Amino acid sequence: MNAFRQVPRTSWLGHAAWPVLVSAALLLQSSPARAQSSPSAALDEDDVEAEAGNVPTSVEQGQTPLDEAFGPRDRAAWIRETRRKAFEDTKYNVQLRTFYLDRDKYDDTESTAWALGGSAGLKTGYFRERFALGATGYTSQRLYGPDDKDGTLLLKPGQEGYTVLCEVYGEFLFNQDTRLTFGRFGIDTPYVNRNDARMTPNTFQAIALQGLYGGDDGKPAWHVGAGYFDQIKERNSDEFVSMAKDAGAPDGVKRGVYTLGANYKSGNLTAGAIGYHSNDILNIFYTEAKYAIPLTDALKLQLGLQYTDQKSTGDNLLRGADFDSDQWGGKAELGYKGALFTTAYTRAGGGTNMQNPWSGYPGYTSVQVEDFNRDGESAWMLRATYAFQSVKGASIYALYVDGSDPDSPTEYAKDEYNFNIQWTVPEGVLKGLMLRLRYAHVEQKDPQRSDLDDLRILVFYDPPSL
């Protein structure tokens, strides 16, 4: 293991083309770059392939599966990261972003903005092979955004731009297998993560211990992590606030979040669990397991199961009363060369809606707009993804989610359709450029048959020379 102007529903594509062209022109005037990396952002070869669009995936933007938590999935990537030397191996990271989002909502109001920004930062190698430092600044500035069309989360409330130092941290190596990170930084776990699906990610004021044990020469491996998260900077904010306040607790309530988890990988099996506890606020338990079955050299079946339990704790300061909820889900994926076909099912219950105040939602049927995690709601998803073999770095997917009526008599069933096309340029003069178009249509089965349309155009540029 993450916004722009009014567009009539009847002709959104024609009106939306100009932000792509202008954005590309703005970005191509800069020198080429690498995406901002945070303390746990080292990638193995499979990660790089997936980000370039060569390996199809069904993981939604902003989600973190459990097997991608606690740093790099691969032992070799972990070792490469920990062996960098002080100033001589300092990594400088720059990413330019422009993002257009237009959402026509169920009540016929609209949220629109177009922003330009990005990030710049560095992480040193390890002084005396023990201690490293890092820092990252982010900015998001308005190019277009009428005051009466706020709410895209690309800008601060009021359609205001912002600049913020999101990451200032230190990292201490106890040994080759274990490291401690402290300060302000980004991290990825299922229910505390960057949720990097707008201009800037969530980051946290925290202390986190991460370890990778085993994994040499294909042997079984354990990823483990533990931490305390005191404050969060939300995606469209320039301030760090208490984790309790961000979850919705009354003013003046300050509580952090303790977390402890582990993930085990052996051959084609991965399984793990993680817990999050905030005194008097919320307790979350999450577990997930996946098993891959190679059918032929080119054909592979992967099965996944997940379960979340959430409940109030202590003095019930979040809602003033006890609550308990849960959701379980299953997923099956069939991969053949560049194609991936996915079906998934989830069911939520327990008396209240599920919550994810500090992350993207990890449910298998959580997609571009809806999470399908309301009390009593079940959902089926069908998804097809294809990574083009003839155009390296290009991929496309479409999906459909069929949701049921939740238990609340004032809420209604929803169906969602998504379409996504993306090209990440892997080589040549445009290397590091990513173009992405996302479109979602949601039908709500209320008496008025209201619907929602969500259009997003993203242009990112990671200079490869840094």
Buried (B, 14 or more C-beta within 10 A) or exposed (E): BBBBBBBEEEEBEEBBEEBBEBBBEBBBEEEBBBBBBBBBBBBBEEBEBBBBBBBBBBBBBBBBBBBBBBBBBBBEBBBBBBEBBBEEEBBEBBBBBBBBBBBBBBEEEBBBBBBBBBBBBBBBBBEEBEBBBBBBBBBBBBBBBEEEBBBBBBBBEEBBBBEBBBBBBBBBBEEEBBBBBBBBBBBBBBBBBBBBBBBBBBBBBBBBBBBBEBBEEEEEBBBBBBBBBBBBBBBBBBEBBBBBBBBBBEEEBEBBBBBBBBBBBBEEEBBBBBBBBBBBBBBBBBBBBBBBEEEEEEEBEBEBBBBBBBBBBBEBBBEEEEBEBBBBBBBEBBBEEBEBBBBBBBBBBBEBBBBBBBBBBBBBBBBBBBBBBBBBBBBBBEBBBBBBEEEBBBBBBBBBBBBBBBBEEEBBBBBBBBBBBBBBBBEEEBBBBBBBBBBBBBBBBBEEEBBBBBBBBBBBBBBBEB
